[in-house]
């Protein structure tokens, strides 16, 4: 691939990335412990009227999803995914310790680490 073609590909990727809009973030987690697995899944929808069925075939192409659904930009979606993932991780550990699959000490250590790690990730994402 020549330099001109590479520049065209990069320009197209930037254009596509700038138009991406996200209406839903889904995060799932499981914690494996001596008493089994603790599983949790969170789904967060942005300010949208869209349901999981999306659109019927007759209306495809008739709507500008980026504006009509008040979708998130890609940057907002990345930050939202970190927020939802943090809560999913915390909830999975809550379930695991409550069900006796992990010890209280393991739980407390994991919770501290999860909070510190996600705080750092979210701050970095906000600065970008």
trRosetta pair geometry for C-beta under 8 A, 3 or more apart (Angstrom, degrees):
i j d omega theta_ij theta_ji phi_ij phi_ji
1 5 4.8 -122 -170 92 87 127
1 6 5.4 111 131 -62 113 86
1 9 7.5 -6 -178 -10 144 142
2 5 4.8 94 56 11 76 103
2 6 6.8 -137 100 -7 39 91
3 6 5.5 -55 -146 37 31 114
3 7 6.4 33 155 -20 65 104
4 7 5.8 -54 -150 35 30 111
4 8 6.5 31 152 -19 63 105
5 8 5.6 -54 -150 36 33 113
5 9 6.4 35 152 -20 66 104
6 9 5.7 -52 -148 35 32 112
6 10 6.4 31 153 -17 64 106
7 10 5.7 -54 -146 38 32 111
7 11 6.3 34 154 -21 65 106
8 11 5.7 -53 -147 36 30 112
8 12 6.4 30 154 -19 64 106
9 12 5.8 -55 -149 36 30 111
9 13 6.3 31 153 -19 65 106
10 13 5.7 -54 -147 37 31 112
10 14 6.4 33 154 -19 65 104
11 14 5.7 -52 -149 35 31 111
11 15 6.4 33 151 -20 64 106
12 15 5.6 -53 -149 35 33 114
12 16 6.3 31 154 -17 66 105
13 16 5.8 -53 -144 38 31 109
13 17 6.1 32 156 -19 65 108
14 17 5.8 -56 -143 39 28 112
14 18 6.3 29 157 -21 63 108
15 18 6.0 -58 -150 34 27 110
15 19 6.7 12 156 -9 62 112
16 19 6.0 -71 -154 41 31 104
16 20 6.8 49 150 -46 67 93
17 20 5.8 -34 -152 -1 36 116
17 74 6.1 -49 -176 -3 77 165
19 66 6.7 -81 -169 -76 71 148
20 73 7.6 84 85 -168 75 52
20 74 4.5 54 81 -65 118 110
20 77 7.9 -85 127 21 108 146
21 65 5.9 180 75 115 134 94
21 66 4.2 177 -35 -109 149 73
21 69 7.3 130 136 69 134 111
21 71 3.4 80 167 104 112 141
21 72 6.6 143 -163 65 66 42
21 73 6.8 -45 -109 -100 65 35
21 74 7.9 -91 -84 -49 27 65
22 25 6.9 57 149 -64 128 80
22 46 7.1 112 108 -14 70 138
22 71 6.0 146 57 -178 28 105
22 72 4.8 -34 65 63 87 101
22 73 7.9 1 21 105 89 12
22 74 6.8 100 -14 -101 113 47
22 76 7.6 -166 52 84 107 89
22 77 3.6 61 46 -96 147 144
22 80 7.8 -168 99 54 129 135
23 45 6.4 3 153 -155 79 80
23 46 5.1 -118 -150 41 49 107
23 48 4.5 43 -155 -55 115 167
23 50 5.1 36 145 48 160 139
23 65 7.5 -87 -41 176 127 110
23 69 5.5 -40 -96 144 131 134
23 71 4.8 -70 -70 -114 80 94
23 72 7.2 168 -84 12 32 84
24 43 6.5 -4 -173 -174 108 93
24 44 7.0 161 -155 84 59 47
24 45 5.0 -24 -102 -105 86 69
24 46 6.9 -122 -67 3 40 81
24 48 7.7 -88 -53 42 80 147
24 50 7.6 -113 -35 92 110 119
24 52 8.0 41 -57 -91 171 76
25 43 7.4 166 86 -154 48 48
25 44 4.9 -8 59 59 95 97
25 46 7.9 80 -8 -42 91 89
25 77 6.3 170 -75 -159 109 79
25 80 4.9 -170 -26 121 155 108
25 81 4.8 -151 -149 -87 128 68
25 84 4.9 158 115 17 123 155
26 41 7.1 1 -173 -176 92 99
26 42 7.2 175 -150 91 49 53
26 43 4.7 -7 -106 -108 84 81
26 44 7.8 -174 -77 23 41 62
26 84 7.8 -93 -125 136 8 147
27 41 7.2 177 94 -151 45 57
27 42 5.3 -1 60 57 89 95
27 81 6.7 135 -63 -161 114 72
27 84 4.8 157 5 123 127 99
27 85 4.3 -160 -131 -91 154 63
27 87 7.9 117 71 63 137 80
27 88 4.2 -148 112 -7 113 155
28 39 7.3 -1 -176 -171 99 91
28 40 7.1 179 -151 95 59 47
28 41 4.0 -15 -105 -105 90 90
28 42 7.6 -179 -81 22 46 57
28 88 6.6 -130 -118 -169 12 143
29 39 7.3 173 93 -148 48 50
29 40 5.5 -4 59 59 89 87
29 41 7.6 171 20 -82 58 48
29 85 7.8 115 -54 -158 117 67
29 88 4.6 143 -5 143 118 101
29 89 5.4 166 -99 -89 165 50
29 91 7.5 132 55 69 126 86
29 92 4.0 -98 108 -44 118 150
30 37 5.0 -2 -176 -175 118 112
30 38 6.5 158 -156 79 63 46
30 39 4.4 -17 -101 -98 94 76
30 40 7.6 163 -84 19 49 59
30 92 6.3 -155 -116 -147 15 131
31 37 7.0 152 74 -157 43 60
31 38 4.7 -8 53 55 95 101
31 92 4.7 141 -21 150 105 104
31 93 5.8 114 -64 -86 158 54
31 95 7.3 155 35 73 119 94
31 96 4.0 -61 90 -59 137 145
31 101 6.8 132 109 101 102 135
31 102 6.6 -56 148 -27 127 135
32 36 7.9 -99 -145 151 58 27
32 37 5.4 -28 -100 -100 64 80
32 101 7.7 -130 168 166 26 128
33 36 6.7 0 65 58 80 36
33 37 7.5 148 23 -97 70 30
33 38 6.8 23 8 -7 116 102
33 96 5.2 134 -25 -163 139 109
33 99 7.8 144 60 87 141 105
33 100 8.0 172 123 114 141 43
33 101 2.8 113 73 154 138 93
33 102 4.2 -111 -112 -53 133 75
34 101 6.2 169 48 -163 57 56
34 102 7.5 134 13 -84 83 43
35 99 6.1 -164 100 131 137 96
35 100 5.1 75 -27 99 163 83
35 101 3.8 -118 52 -97 98 66
36 99 7.4 -71 61 136 103 137
36 101 5.8 -94 55 -105 61 122
37 101 7.5 112 -98 -142 9 158
38 92 5.6 138 109 -169 101 69
38 93 7.8 126 87 -93 141 17
38 95 3.9 163 -174 107 126 108
38 96 3.9 -140 16 -72 148 73
38 99 5.8 172 -87 29 116 138
38 101 5.6 -161 -31 31 109 152
39 92 7.1 -14 -137 -124 19 100
39 95 7.7 -75 42 100 27 157
40 88 5.7 179 104 -158 108 74
40 91 4.5 -170 168 109 170 112
40 92 4.6 -139 22 -76 115 74
40 95 6.0 168 -51 -6 115 144
41 88 7.0 9 -131 -133 25 121
42 84 5.3 -163 104 -174 127 96
42 87 6.0 60 -54 95 171 108
42 88 4.6 -131 9 -78 116 99
42 91 7.2 120 -51 28 117 149
44 80 6.5 -145 94 173 135 111
44 84 4.8 -134 2 -95 131 132
45 48 5.8 -109 170 45 104 107
45 50 7.6 -161 -155 72 122 86
46 69 7.8 83 87 142 109 94
46 70 6.7 -152 134 110 107 86
46 71 6.1 98 81 -137 147 44
46 72 5.0 -153 -92 -31 155 99
46 80 7.4 -48 -78 -118 100 169
47 70 4.4 -48 96 109 101 136
48 69 4.4 21 -132 -179 101 94
48 70 6.0 -154 -80 61 64 86
48 71 6.5 43 -85 -82 122 65
49 69 6.5 -123 34 -124 75 77
50 54 6.7 2 -161 -115 108 47
50 65 7.7 36 -65 -143 138 106
50 69 5.4 13 -26 -135 113 133
51 54 7.7 -114 76 -37 59 24
55 59 4.8 -113 -180 82 120 108
55 60 5.8 151 99 -77 127 64
55 63 7.1 -172 -93 25 150 129
56 59 5.6 75 61 17 78 99
56 60 7.8 -116 99 -33 40 81
57 60 5.8 -29 -154 -9 40 117
59 62 4.7 -85 -165 36 66 127
59 63 6.5 25 161 -15 105 107
63 68 5.0 -84 -172 40 105 156
63 69 7.8 76 150 -34 128 96
64 67 4.8 17 107 34 114 100
64 68 5.6 125 69 -11 67 100
65 68 6.3 -63 -113 51 26 95
65 69 5.0 -5 -164 10 67 125
65 71 6.1 42 146 -26 83 139
66 69 7.5 12 -49 43 4 91
66 71 5.7 -83 -130 45 41 121
67 70 7.6 20 -175 -70 32 43
72 76 3.8 -135 -168 95 103 119
72 77 4.5 139 104 -59 129 80
72 80 6.2 -73 -122 -5 170 143
73 76 4.7 96 49 8 75 103
73 77 6.9 -138 93 -6 38 89
74 77 5.5 -56 -147 37 32 113
74 78 6.4 37 153 -24 65 102
75 78 5.8 -50 -149 31 31 112
75 79 6.7 26 154 -12 63 105
75 125 7.5 157 -167 175 78 92
75 128 6.9 -158 -134 93 112 107
76 79 5.8 -58 -151 40 33 108
76 80 6.0 34 151 -20 68 109
77 80 5.4 -52 -140 40 32 113
77 81 6.2 38 156 -26 65 102
78 81 5.8 -50 -149 30 28 113
78 82 6.9 28 151 -18 60 102
78 125 5.7 -160 120 -150 108 129
79 82 5.8 -55 -156 32 35 111
79 83 6.6 33 149 -18 66 105
79 122 6.5 80 -148 -142 83 78
79 125 4.9 167 -89 126 80 133
79 126 6.5 77 -111 -72 130 71
80 83 5.6 -55 -149 36 36 112
80 84 6.1 28 156 -13 70 108
81 84 5.9 -56 -142 43 31 106
81 85 5.8 33 157 -22 66 111
82 85 5.7 -51 -138 39 27 112
82 86 6.3 36 156 -26 61 103
82 118 6.1 154 173 -154 94 90
82 121 5.2 -161 -143 118 135 117
82 122 5.1 176 120 -82 138 80
82 125 6.1 -174 -4 1 153 156
83 86 5.8 -51 -152 28 27 114
83 87 6.8 20 153 -12 61 106
83 118 8.0 117 -99 178 35 123
83 122 6.8 77 -68 -105 75 127
84 87 5.9 -57 -152 39 34 108
84 88 6.3 35 150 -21 67 107
85 88 5.5 -54 -146 37 33 113
85 89 6.3 36 154 -21 66 103
85 118 7.2 -174 91 -113 93 121
86 89 5.9 -55 -151 35 28 111
86 90 6.4 25 153 -15 64 108
86 114 6.7 136 -148 161 73 99
86 115 7.5 80 -162 -105 114 48
86 118 3.9 92 -99 -152 117 165
86 122 7.6 -23 -40 -46 143 124
87 90 5.7 -53 -144 39 33 111
87 91 6.1 33 156 -19 66 108
88 91 5.8 -56 -144 39 29 110
88 92 6.3 33 156 -24 64 105
89 92 5.8 -54 -149 31 29 112
89 93 6.7 21 156 -11 63 106
89 114 4.9 -174 125 -145 132 135
89 118 7.5 -175 42 -50 141 134
90 93 6.1 -61 -154 40 30 106
90 94 6.3 36 149 -24 66 106
90 111 6.6 68 -127 -127 83 86
90 114 6.1 172 -72 117 74 148
90 115 7.7 60 -85 -66 116 83
91 94 5.3 -49 -146 33 35 117
91 95 6.4 36 154 -19 66 102
92 95 5.8 -53 -152 35 31 111
92 96 6.4 31 150 -21 64 107
93 96 5.4 -51 -142 36 36 113
93 97 6.3 28 162 -12 68 104
93 102 7.3 -54 -149 53 74 148
93 107 5.6 139 172 -139 105 79
93 110 5.2 -171 -119 105 144 132
93 111 6.0 -169 109 -69 153 83
93 114 7.2 -147 -8 -17 147 153
94 97 6.4 -61 -148 41 25 100
94 98 6.0 22 157 -17 63 116
95 98 5.8 -62 -142 42 27 110
95 99 6.0 15 162 -10 65 114
96 99 6.1 -64 -144 44 23 103
96 101 4.5 -84 -160 66 77 115
96 102 4.6 32 142 9 114 112
96 107 7.0 -178 88 -94 100 100
97 100 7.7 46 -177 -71 32 23
97 101 7.5 -87 -69 51 24 74
97 102 5.5 -57 -80 71 66 93
97 103 7.7 -14 -121 112 89 16
97 104 6.3 87 -152 -99 121 52
97 106 7.8 -176 -88 77 99 89
97 107 3.9 27 -75 -86 137 148
102 106 4.5 -108 174 85 109 132
102 107 5.6 135 106 -56 116 85
102 110 7.8 4 147 -1 158 144
103 106 4.6 99 57 6 82 101
103 107 6.8 -141 98 -5 45 88
104 107 5.4 -54 -149 37 33 117
104 108 6.3 32 156 -20 67 105
105 108 6.0 -53 -145 35 29 108
105 109 6.4 26 157 -14 63 108
106 109 6.0 -61 -150 40 28 109
106 110 6.1 26 155 -19 65 112
107 110 5.9 -61 -146 38 26 109
107 111 6.2 25 159 -21 65 108
108 111 5.9 -52 -144 34 28 111
108 112 6.6 29 157 -18 62 105
109 112 6.0 -56 -152 35 29 110
109 113 6.4 22 155 -13 64 111
110 113 5.8 -62 -148 42 30 109
110 114 6.0 32 156 -22 68 108
111 114 5.8 -51 -141 35 28 112
111 115 6.3 26 160 -16 63 108
112 115 6.1 -61 -151 38 26 108
112 116 6.3 20 156 -14 64 111
113 116 5.8 -57 -144 40 30 109
113 117 6.0 28 159 -18 66 111
114 117 6.0 -59 -144 39 25 109
114 118 6.2 13 164 -9 64 112
115 118 6.3 -61 -141 43 24 102
115 119 6.1 30 159 -24 62 109
116 119 5.8 -54 -146 33 26 113
116 120 6.6 25 156 -16 61 107
117 120 5.9 -61 -157 36 29 110
117 121 6.4 25 152 -16 66 108
118 121 5.4 -52 -141 39 38 112
118 122 5.9 37 160 -20 70 106
119 122 6.0 -57 -146 38 25 108
119 123 6.4 26 155 -17 62 109
120 123 5.9 -57 -147 37 28 110
120 124 6.3 27 156 -17 64 108
121 124 5.8 -58 -149 38 29 110
121 125 6.3 27 155 -18 65 108
122 125 5.7 -55 -146 37 31 111
122 126 6.3 33 154 -22 64 106
123 126 5.8 -55 -148 34 30 112
123 127 6.6 28 155 -20 63 107
124 127 5.9 -59 -152 34 32 111
124 128 6.9 41 151 -33 63 100
125 128 5.8 -45 -155 15 36 116
